[in-house]
């Protein structure tokens, strides 16, 4: 039975509850050891209600990855908007990334460490990650002074985006094993590497 509440929760609220419960279960037990029934019990609903929202455990896992990716890209877009210097906006984006990891550690772990032994699911995870890279590359590409005039600008931006994403993911996974390290330390370390690399390409020297 669904948990009793003073007011009936809406469909979107129930869906979010399922995703939150699934994130905790997948992060703790892994994809294979987690059942839809376990997710339902953790969410305080029945298994049929889970299936009303998600046709399968695979669909639930994929949506969890997609939701996390969209939230991270949205935070990045918000941080990179405005008229502040690029260095300040990049720092804001890095702060936003690690803030999400701190607020949603289980969901972050699911996004950053896809399960093995499931070729179809691994393919979906690769698609989600490729779209994340494309989103980061688009944010960098909006900076007209970055790699201005470079004949291979599109490729270089994709490489920058992939490097930044993989590095940030790696630090987030490391952070889970070193939770006493303050968030600002990871932000500073990321910026030390990111800004040194990017600022040397803020010119039209390729023209």
C-alpha positions in Angstrom: 0.0 0.0 0.0 1.1 3.5 -0.7 2.3 5.5 2.3 -0.6 7.5 3.7 -0.2 11.3 3.4 -2.4 14.2 4.3 -2.9 14.9 0.6 -2.7 12.6 -2.3 0.6 13.0 -4.2 0.5 13.8 -7.9 1.8 11.5 -10.6 5.0 13.5 -11.1 5.7 13.5 -7.4 5.2 9.7 -7.3 7.5 9.3 -10.3 10.2 11.4 -8.5 9.7 9.2 -5.4 10.3 6.1 -7.5 13.4 7.6 -9.1 14.8 8.6 -5.7 14.2 5.1 -4.3 15.7 3.5 -7.4 18.8 5.6 -7.2 19.4 4.5 -3.6 18.8 0.9 -4.4 20.9 0.7 -7.6 23.8 2.6 -5.9 23.7 0.3 -2.9 23.1 -3.1 -4.5 23.9 -2.6 -8.1 21.6 -3.1 -11.1 21.4 -6.9 -11.1 20.8 -7.3 -7.4 18.0 -4.7 -7.3 14.4 -5.8 -8.0 11.4 -3.7 -8.9 9.8 -4.9 -5.8 12.6 -3.6 -3.7 12.3 -0.2 -5.3 8.5 -0.2 -4.8 8.9 -1.0 -1.1 11.5 1.7 -0.6 9.2 4.2 -2.4 6.3 3.2 -0.2 4.1 2.0 -3.2 3.1 -1.2 -4.8 5.0 -2.9 -7.7 2.2 -2.4 -10.2 2.4 1.4 -9.5 6.1 1.3 -10.5 5.2 -0.4 -13.7 2.5 2.2 -14.3 5.4 4.7 -14.6 8.2 2.5 -16.0 7.6 -0.5 -18.2 10.7 -2.3 -16.9 13.7 -2.1 -14.6 15.8 -1.2 -17.6 13.6 1.7 -18.5 13.7 2.9 -14.8 17.5 2.7 -14.8 17.8 4.5 -18.2 15.5 7.3 -17.1 17.4 7.7 -13.9 20.6 8.3 -16.0 18.8 10.7 -18.4 17.3 12.7 -15.6 20.6 13.1 -13.8 22.3 14.1 -17.1 19.6 16.7 -17.9 19.8 18.2 -14.4 23.6 18.5 -14.7 23.5 20.1 -18.1 20.7 22.5 -16.9 22.9 23.6 -14.0 25.8 24.0 -16.3 23.8 26.2 -18.7 22.6 28.4 -15.8 26.1 28.8 -14.5 27.6 29.6 -17.8 24.9 32.3 -18.7 25.4 35.9 -17.9 28.1 38.5 -18.5 30.7 37.5 -15.9 34.2 36.6 -17.1 34.6 33.1 -18.4 36.8 32.0 -15.6 34.1 32.9 -13.1 31.4 31.2 -15.0 33.4 28.0 -15.4 34.0 28.0 -11.7 30.3 28.4 -11.1 29.6 25.5 -13.4 32.1 23.3 -11.6 30.6 24.3 -8.2 27.2 23.4 -9.6 28.4 20.0 -10.7 29.9 19.1 -7.3 26.9 20.5 -5.5 24.7 18.1 -7.4 27.0 15.2 -6.5 26.8 16.3 -2.9 23.1 16.6 -2.9 22.4 13.4 -4.9 25.2 11.0 -4.2 23.3 7.9 -5.1 22.0 9.2 -8.5 25.5 10.5 -9.3 26.9 7.1 -8.7 24.4 5.5 -11.0 25.2 7.9 -13.7 28.9 7.6 -13.4 29.2 3.8 -13.0 26.9 2.0 -15.4 26.4 -1.8 -14.9 28.4 -4.4 -16.7 27.2 -7.6 -18.3 24.2 -5.9 -19.9 25.1 -5.0 -23.5 21.8 -3.2 -24.2 21.9 -1.2 -21.0 25.6 -0.4 -21.6 24.7 0.9 -25.0 22.0 3.2 -23.5 24.6 4.4 -20.9 27.0 5.2 -23.7 24.3 7.2 -25.5 23.5 9.2 -22.3 27.2 9.9 -21.8 27.7 10.9 -25.5 24.8 13.4 -25.1 26.4 14.7 -21.9 29.7 15.3 -23.8 27.8 17.0 -26.6 26.1 19.3 -24.1 29.4 20.3 -22.5 30.9 20.9 -25.9 28.0 23.1 -26.9 28.5 25.2 -23.7 32.2 25.6 -24.6 31.3 26.3 -28.2 29.2 29.2 -27.2 32.4 31.0 -26.1 33.4 32.6 -29.5 36.9 33.4 -28.3 37.6 29.7 -27.5 39.5 28.1 -30.3 38.5 31.0 -32.6 39.5 30.3 -36.1 40.7 26.7 -35.4 39.9 24.5 -38.5 39.1 21.6 -36.3 37.2 23.6 -33.7 34.2 21.2 -33.5 36.4 18.2 -32.9 38.6 20.0 -30.3 35.5 21.2 -28.4 34.2 17.6 -28.3 37.6 16.4 -27.0 37.6 19.1 -24.4 34.1 18.3 -23.3 34.9 14.6 -23.0 38.0 15.2 -21.0 36.2 17.6 -18.7 33.3 15.2 -18.2 35.5 12.1 -17.5 37.8 14.1 -15.2 34.8 15.5 -13.2 33.2 12.0 -13.0 36.4 10.5 -11.8 36.8 13.1 -9.0 33.2 12.5 -8.0 33.7 8.8 -7.7 36.9 9.5 -5.7 35.0 11.9 -3.5 32.6 9.1 -2.5 35.5 7.3 -1.0 36.9 10.4 0.6 33.8 12.2 1.9 35.7 14.4 4.4 37.4 16.3 1.7 35.5 19.7 1.3 33.8 20.4 -1.9 35.9 23.6 -2.5 39.0 21.4 -2.7 37.6 19.5 -5.6 36.4 22.7 -7.2 39.8 24.3 -6.9 41.6 21.2 -8.2 39.3 21.0 -11.2 39.7 24.7 -12.0 43.5 24.5 -11.6 43.6 22.1 -14.5 40.6 23.3 -16.6 41.4 27.0 -16.6 45.1 26.6 -17.4 44.2 24.5 -20.4 41.4 26.6 -21.8 42.8 30.1 -21.3 45.6 29.4 -23.7 43.0 28.9 -26.5 41.1 32.1 -25.9 42.4 33.9 -29.0 42.2 34.1 -32.7 45.6 32.7 -33.3 44.2 30.1 -35.7 42.9 32.8 -38.0 
